[in-house]
Amino acid sequence: MLENRSEFMMKKKDNDQTLKEAIGDFLRSENMDGKLAEVNVINKWESIVGKLIAGQTKKIYFFDGKLNIQIESAALRQELNYQRFKIVELVNKEAGMQLITDVVVR
């Protein structure tokens, strides 16, 4: 009986995978890793752009590889338009992948 158990344990070790790796593999296979990254970015929006910008953000969503944000202040909208590529860099870094290619500020 012990031989069978040790045999089972040896087989199990041949394909060891952490739970994190298994979930990551599943999400990638189902093409859901991008959606999870989008939710993560939305949840961490304040830490990505700061309190001032997050406080002025009225709506945030992803569409067609672009991050769309609705900003209340016209002056801040203009400034964020100038900083679009920096925001792309910050968002993609937070996501850990090439999540967006542009930012649309409205």
Secondary structure in CASP SS format (residue, H / E / C, confidence):
PFRMAT SS
TARGET T0000
AUTHOR 0000-0000-0000
METHOD secondary structure of the structure
MODEL  1
M C 1.00
L H 1.00
E H 1.00
N H 1.00
R H 1.00
S H 1.00
E H 1.00
F H 1.00
M H 1.00
M H 1.00
K H 1.00
K H 1.00
K H 1.00
D H 1.00
N C 1.00
D C 1.00
Q C 1.00
T C 1.00
L H 1.00
K H 1.00
E H 1.00
A H 1.00
I H 1.00
G H 1.00
D H 1.00
F H 1.00
L H 1.00
R H 1.00
S H 1.00
E C 1.00
N C 1.00
M C 1.00
D H 1.00
G H 1.00
K H 1.00
L H 1.00
A H 1.00
E H 1.00
V H 1.00
N H 1.00
V H 1.00
I H 1.00
N H 1.00
K C 1.00
W H 1.00
E H 1.00
S H 1.00
I H 1.00
V H 1.00
G C 1.00
K H 1.00
L H 1.00
I H 1.00
A H 1.00
G H 1.00
Q H 1.00
T E 1.00
K E 1.00
K E 1.00
I E 1.00
Y E 1.00
F E 1.00
F E 1.00
D C 1.00
G C 1.00
K E 1.00
L E 1.00
N E 1.00
I E 1.00
Q E 1.00
I E 1.00
E C 1.00
S C 1.00
A H 1.00
A H 1.00
L H 1.00
R H 1.00
Q H 1.00
E H 1.00
L H 1.00
N H 1.00
Y H 1.00
Q C 1.00
R H 1.00
F H 1.00
K H 1.00
I H 1.00
V H 1.00
E H 1.00
L H 1.00
V H 1.00
N H 1.00
K H 1.00
E H 1.00
A H 1.00
G C 1.00
M C 1.00
Q C 1.00
L C 1.00
I C 1.00
T C 1.00
D E 1.00
V E 1.00
V E 1.00
V E 1.00
R C 1.00
END
